[in-house]
């Protein structure tokens, strides 16, 4: 999901507000993703690459780091659902909510973690965010390696559509489920012996 986000930013230009909001259930996942993004998008590591900015906004940044994000919203904002809740309620951070008005991508990582009361809370949070920023045309993306294992692939895809639709507040029939198939790296053909 990162490649289409970066592609859209490169096509339309950097520095035009937050174009992608990526929400993680844990800071450890955010930290890992930031390190991966640095490998490909940090000009100090890859001189001469086109500009795509990304920042983490969680409870682990200093006040100065948070102020820098507020002053210069990145193209890609990585946060968790708890901090997103705070962003929507604290007047000081209203400028960042305004920077989300032209968002193109809303990503929920690890969809399978949003169940029960926590899932309901996140679903309501997403609806409140979309209402506040008027993001009716935002592309919603959900990721998970372990959403459903029951039934055949059609049953599993339907389960993913239902959960995704509830979390993002969209019609499940409008959801495309993209899966992956792993091919064996070795062959067990004994005729090659």
C-alpha positions as CSV (number, residue, x, y, z in Angstrom):
1,X,0.0,0.0,0.0
2,X,3.0,2.4,0.4
3,X,3.9,2.3,-3.3
4,X,0.6,3.8,-4.6
5,X,0.8,6.4,-1.8
6,X,4.3,7.5,-2.7
7,X,3.4,7.4,-6.4
8,X,0.4,9.7,-5.9
9,X,2.6,12.2,-3.9
10,X,5.3,12.1,-6.6
11,X,2.7,12.7,-9.3
12,X,1.0,15.6,-7.5
13,X,3.9,17.1,-5.6
14,X,5.1,17.1,-2.0
15,X,4.2,19.7,0.6
16,X,0.5,20.0,-0.1
17,X,-0.8,18.8,3.2
18,X,-1.1,15.3,4.6
19,X,-2.0,13.0,1.7
20,X,-1.8,9.7,3.6
21,X,-2.8,9.0,7.2
22,X,-1.6,5.6,8.4
23,X,-3.0,4.3,11.7
24,X,-1.3,1.5,13.6
25,X,-2.4,-0.3,16.7
26,X,1.0,-0.1,18.4
27,X,4.0,2.3,18.4
28,X,6.4,-0.5,17.7
29,X,4.8,-1.0,14.3
30,X,5.1,2.7,13.6
31,X,8.7,2.7,14.6
32,X,9.4,-0.2,12.3
33,X,7.6,1.4,9.4
34,X,9.5,4.7,9.9
35,X,12.8,2.8,9.6
36,X,11.6,1.1,6.4
37,X,10.5,4.4,4.9
38,X,13.8,6.0,5.8
39,X,15.6,3.4,3.6
40,X,13.7,4.5,0.6
41,X,12.6,8.1,1.2
42,X,15.2,9.7,3.4
43,X,17.4,12.0,1.2
44,X,20.3,11.7,3.7
45,X,20.4,7.9,3.0
46,X,19.4,8.2,-0.7
47,X,20.7,11.5,-2.1
48,X,18.8,12.8,-5.1
49,X,15.5,11.0,-4.6
50,X,12.4,13.0,-5.2
51,X,10.9,14.6,-2.0
52,X,8.2,12.7,-0.1
53,X,8.0,13.6,3.6
54,X,6.8,11.4,6.4
55,X,6.6,11.9,10.1
56,X,5.6,9.9,13.2
57,X,3.1,11.6,15.6
58,X,2.7,9.6,18.7
59,X,3.2,10.0,22.4
60,X,6.9,9.2,22.1
61,X,8.0,12.5,20.3
62,X,9.2,15.5,22.2
63,X,7.2,18.7,22.2
64,X,9.6,20.2,19.7
65,X,9.2,17.3,17.4
66,X,5.4,17.5,17.6
67,X,5.6,21.3,17.0
68,X,7.6,20.6,13.9
69,X,4.9,18.3,12.5
70,X,2.3,20.9,13.3
71,X,4.3,23.7,11.6
72,X,5.2,21.5,8.6
73,X,2.7,18.7,8.1
74,X,4.3,15.8,6.2
75,X,2.9,14.1,3.1
76,X,2.6,10.8,5.1
77,X,1.6,10.9,8.8
78,X,2.0,7.8,10.9
79,X,0.2,7.6,14.2
80,X,-1.9,5.3,16.4
81,X,-5.6,5.4,17.1
82,X,-5.1,6.8,20.6
83,X,-3.1,9.8,19.3
84,X,-5.6,10.3,16.5
85,X,-8.4,10.6,19.1
86,X,-6.3,13.3,20.9
87,X,-5.6,15.1,17.6
88,X,-9.3,15.4,17.0
89,X,-10.0,16.8,20.4
90,X,-7.1,19.1,21.3
91,X,-7.3,22.7,20.0
92,X,-3.5,23.0,19.7
93,X,-3.5,20.3,17.1
94,X,-6.4,21.6,15.0
95,X,-3.9,22.8,12.4
96,X,-2.9,19.1,11.8
97,X,-6.6,18.2,11.4
98,X,-6.9,21.0,8.8
99,X,-3.9,19.5,7.0
100,X,-5.8,16.3,6.6
101,X,-8.6,18.0,4.6
102,X,-7.1,16.9,1.2
103,X,-6.2,13.4,2.3
104,X,-6.1,10.8,-0.4
105,X,-5.4,7.7,1.6
106,X,-6.6,6.5,5.0
107,X,-4.8,3.3,6.1
108,X,-5.6,1.0,9.1
109,X,-2.8,-1.4,9.6
110,X,-3.4,-4.8,11.3
111,X,-7.2,-4.8,10.8
112,X,-7.6,-8.0,12.8
113,X,-6.6,-6.2,16.0
114,X,-9.7,-4.0,15.9
115,X,-12.4,-6.3,17.5
116,X,-15.0,-5.9,20.1
117,X,-15.1,-2.6,22.0
118,X,-11.8,-1.5,20.6
119,X,-13.1,-2.1,17.1
120,X,-16.2,-0.2,17.8
121,X,-14.2,2.7,19.2
122,X,-11.9,2.8,16.2
123,X,-14.9,2.6,13.8
124,X,-16.5,5.6,15.5
125,X,-13.1,7.4,15.5
126,X,-12.8,6.9,11.7
127,X,-16.3,8.2,11.1
128,X,-15.6,11.3,13.3
129,X,-12.4,11.9,11.4
130,X,-14.0,11.6,8.0
131,X,-16.8,13.9,9.1
132,X,-14.4,16.5,10.4
133,X,-12.3,16.6,7.3
134,X,-15.0,16.0,4.7
135,X,-13.1,13.0,3.3
136,X,-15.8,11.4,1.3
137,X,-13.5,10.4,-1.6
138,X,-10.6,9.2,0.5
139,X,-9.2,5.8,-0.5
140,X,-9.5,3.5,2.5
141,X,-6.9,0.8,2.9
142,X,-6.8,-2.0,5.5
143,X,-4.0,-4.5,6.0
144,X,-3.9,-7.8,7.7
145,X,-2.2,-11.1,7.4
146,X,-4.7,-13.0,9.6
147,X,-8.2,-11.6,9.1
148,X,-10.0,-14.9,8.4
149,X,-9.1,-18.5,8.1
150,X,-12.5,-20.1,8.0
151,X,-14.2,-21.4,4.9
152,X,-12.9,-21.1,1.4
153,X,-11.3,-18.0,-0.1
154,X,-14.7,-16.5,-1.1
155,X,-15.9,-16.9,2.6
156,X,-12.7,-15.3,3.8
157,X,-12.9,-12.4,1.4
158,X,-16.5,-11.8,2.5
159,X,-15.5,-11.7,6.1
160,X,-12.8,-9.2,5.3
161,X,-15.3,-7.0,3.4
162,X,-17.7,-7.1,6.4
163,X,-15.1,-6.1,9.0
164,X,-13.5,-3.5,6.7
165,X,-16.9,-2.0,5.8
166,X,-17.8,-1.6,9.5
167,X,-14.4,-0.1,10.4
168,X,-14.3,2.4,7.6
169,X,-18.0,3.1,7.5
170,X,-18.4,2.1,3.9
171,X,-20.6,-0.3,2.0
172,X,-18.9,-3.7,2.0
173,X,-19.9,-4.3,-1.6
174,X,-17.6,-1.3,-2.6
175,X,-14.6,-3.1,-1.1
176,X,-12.0,-4.9,-3.1
177,X,-10.1,-7.6,-1.3
178,X,-6.5,-8.1,-2.6
179,X,-4.8,-11.3,-1.4
180,X,-1.4,-12.8,-2.2
181,X,-0.4,-16.3,-3.2
182,X,3.0,-17.6,-2.3
183,X,4.7,-19.9,-4.9
184,X,7.1,-22.6,-3.6
185,X,10.7,-21.6,-3.9
186,X,11.8,-25.2,-4.3
187,X,10.3,-28.1,-6.2
188,X,9.8,-31.6,-5.0
189,X,10.1,-33.2,-8.5
190,X,12.1,-36.4,-8.0
191,X,12.9,-36.7,-11.7
192,X,15.5,-34.0,-11.3
193,X,17.6,-36.2,-9.0
